[in-house]
Amino acid sequence: MQPFTVLTAIAAPLPWADVNTDDICPAPGASSVARKPGGRDILRDRSRMGLNAFAAYRWDDNGDPNPAFVLNQEPFDRAQILISGENFGCGSSREMAVWCLIGIGIRCIIAPSFGDIFHNNCVRNSLLPVRLAPETVHRLTTTATARPGVPFTVDLVEQVVVDPDGATVAFAMGEYQRHLLLSGLDETAATLTRLERIEAHEAAYTAERPWLDGAQI
């Protein structure tokens, strides 16, 4: 996976509370993408899954772009940062919601709070979820709306968000989650970095209890 260190990019304002994973990655019955010929194949193909991101809002029933949706508007259609409301990513545990966002280029989401499973899925896929106070998120949303295209910076090394005027606000992240993102590791890859120590522990354990070696339980 791509490590996340420092990102300077356009931020798109999506000031909705309780954006759920069905909004982000709608099921076939709610997706005009899926209703097209071969559309269900897209929902199974991670490399094309971005087409289904916010499909009920991005596309009309004919599959044409909805100009009212912020991610279809210039310059927000190039955004890599999404600023949204509280409880972002609530609902089901579908990891495809994160894959959809990555598929349209989103690398960071700033919100007051996140659904727990969604938050963990973000970290596992190198998408940075940043929790900030509601009043701070409101200020950043206002700035992104009033000054479209002016870049924001999200610095995971220093754990700060920098607005277009240079003002910084700190955010917190668990050290292990931060390590995964900075290193571009999922949990399996992180475990494999400790493989030598794991094997040494298992060898020592077996040496102390040789009767367990090869035992059938």
Secondary structure, DSSP 8 states (H G I E B T S, - for coil): ----SEEEE-EEEE--SS-BHHHHS--GGG-HHHHSTTHHHHHH-GGGGGGGTTHHHHB-TTS-B-TTSGGGSTTGGG-SEEEE-SSBTBS---THHHHHHHHTT--EEEES-B-HHHHHHHHHTT-EEEE--HHHHHHHHHHHHHSTT--EEEETTTTEEE-TTS-EEE----HHHHHHHHHT--HHHHHHTTHHHHHHHHHHHHHH-GGGTT---
